[in-house]
Structures are given as C-alpha cells and as structure tokens.
Amino acid sequence: MSQDDNLIDLGAERARRVHDLNEKRLNEVRQAFEQAMPLGKAKKKPKGKPKKR
C-alpha cells in the first residue's frame, strides 16, 4: 500500500492554489494603493505627565 503515500488531495491542492492567487492579487492591489496614497508614519502620542491644576 505504498501508493497511498503518493495520493494527492486535489481539493486541498486547488484550495491552496486559489489561496495563493488571491494572496498575489491582494498584494498587487495593496502595492498600487500605497503608491497612489502613501501612508505616513504613525504619529506617536507624547507620554508626558498629566498637567497639574
């Protein structure tokens, strides 16, 4: 029964291929969006002491 080791789950392979295609398309759209509207660095809020009143 060594042939059982060589069997390929076609459903899983198709799902992985579709996932890879969707991930590639998502990355392309993300890069195009970042070129059109570049995101600035996130501004950090200063961590100062609260003002005394």
N, C-alpha and C positions, 0 to 999 in steps of 0.2 A: 504493500500500500504506500509506496514512496511517491506515487503520483499525486496523492492528496496534498503533499507539500508543494507541488507545482501549480495547484489550482489558484486562480486569481478571482477575487470577488469583483466582478465587473461593476456592480453598483457602487462599491466603495471607490474604485478607481475613477469612475465617472464623476462621483461627488467631489473627489479631490481635484480632478481636472477643472471642473466647473468652479470650484472654490478658488483655484489658482488664477483662472481667467478673470473672475470677479475682483480678486485682490489686485491684479495687474491694472484693470480698468480703474479701480478706485484710486490707486497710486497715481495714475496719469491725470485723473481729474483733480486730485489734491495738488499735484505739482502745478497744473495750469491755473488753479485758483490762487495758489500762493504767488505765482508770477503776476497775476492780474491785481491781486490785493495782498501785498506782503503784510504779514503780521509783525507788529512791533514787539519789542521785548516787553514782557510783562513787568509793569511797574510795581516795585515793592513798596509797601506802606512803611514809613519810618516807625520803628518801635521805640518811641520816646516815653518818658514818664508822663502820666496824666497831669494836666495843669492843676495847680492848687488854686482854690478860690478864696 
